[in-house]
Amino acid sequence: MLLHGITSIKRLIVHCLIPFFLVGCTEPPIQKFEGFAQGTTYHISYWSELPVDAKAIQVSVEKEFGVIDKLLSNYRPDSVIEVFNSVENTESQEVGREIVSLVRIAETVNRASLGCYDLTIKPLFDLWGFRGDALTIPSDTDIRKTLQQIGMRKLEIIDDTHLRKQQADLKVDLSSIAQGYSVARISEVLAQQGIQHYLVEIGGELKTAGHKPDLNAWRIAVERPLPGEQTMQKIITLPKDVPAAVMTSGTYRHYFDANGQRYSHILDARVGKPVTHNLVSVTVIHPDPSVADAWSTALLCLGQTDGMNIANAEKISALFITQQDNQLLESKSEPLIGSTTVIIH
């Protein structure tokens, strides 16, 4: 089900059509900076009609990454979510508004995905050994035993800042939604600095607002979902009048080969095993990066048929890519087909 680690297996190629200085003396330049955070890279592009303090903006972004890491990282024992995981009791715990808001989103996606998407999958992920460099194929007995620890219904929202485990050994992994949340938070940092036109990308997940100085829309490219390839599959032109997040989940980057079989990092929480269908990539376009992040994982977990049906029912704009032999086949959900603001080339 969930993609493990804040880096996850998600990746987009930002379409490299943005020069540092655009032609035309009346057009302000696009400012850019990049760095390393959350085990991956990030790239920020923005411009403003009014003077801005570029150094202060970069410092604010870097500071926000530190705040997010202290909140959501499963690799820091002192993060808020790991402290919650380490306390094995059924008493109410304060985790803050941010985590509770993410759990609310995850509950909605969990129900709509019939349990395929589940934040409490952490023990299963550890059982399969996806934290390290070697795969451990567990027995059916061990899987059944570990499944007893899994279930969003065992995670209770008390109020806007508190959660409670209904089972003391419950563990929560926010990695399938954390990168989307990070994109949202960094975008808010820019907005707070008065930036109305930007592209924020973290580990391939991104959000845009506004447009480029020449009035053209931001354009990004979706990576071809095959192992070992970093070529373009599709170009997406994003709307200029409303913010848009683009999140992609795929089975083609993080996987293990063992005994002639390929095991994806995408685990189906209902059965405790990696997915085996031929859906290799799902790209979701949505105003909210956190929602888009969760849905891209959930739809990939469900597979082409169930995923498409649920995307249509939930009005999710999604691009599905399946692999049949050596062919990649694309299909769009009804909301994406009917979109007048998102153009896929």
Secondary structure, 3 states (H helix, E strand, C coil): CCCCCCCCCCCCECCCCCCCCCCCCCCCCCEEEEEEECCEEEEEEEECCCCCCHHHHHHHHHHHHHHHHHHHCCCCCCCHHHHHHHCCCCCEEECCHHHHHHHHHHHHHHHHCCCCCCHHHHHHHHHHCCCCCCCCCCCHHHHHHHHCCCCHHHEEECCCCEEEECCCCCCCCCHHHHHHHHHHHHHHHHHHCCCCEEEEEECCEEEEECCCCCCCCCEEEEECCCCCCCCEEEEEECCCCCCEEEEEEECCCCEEEECCEEEECCEECCCCEECCCCEEEEEEEECCHHHHHHHHHHHHHHCHHHHHHHHHHCCCEEEEEEEECCEEEEEECHHHHCCCCCEEC
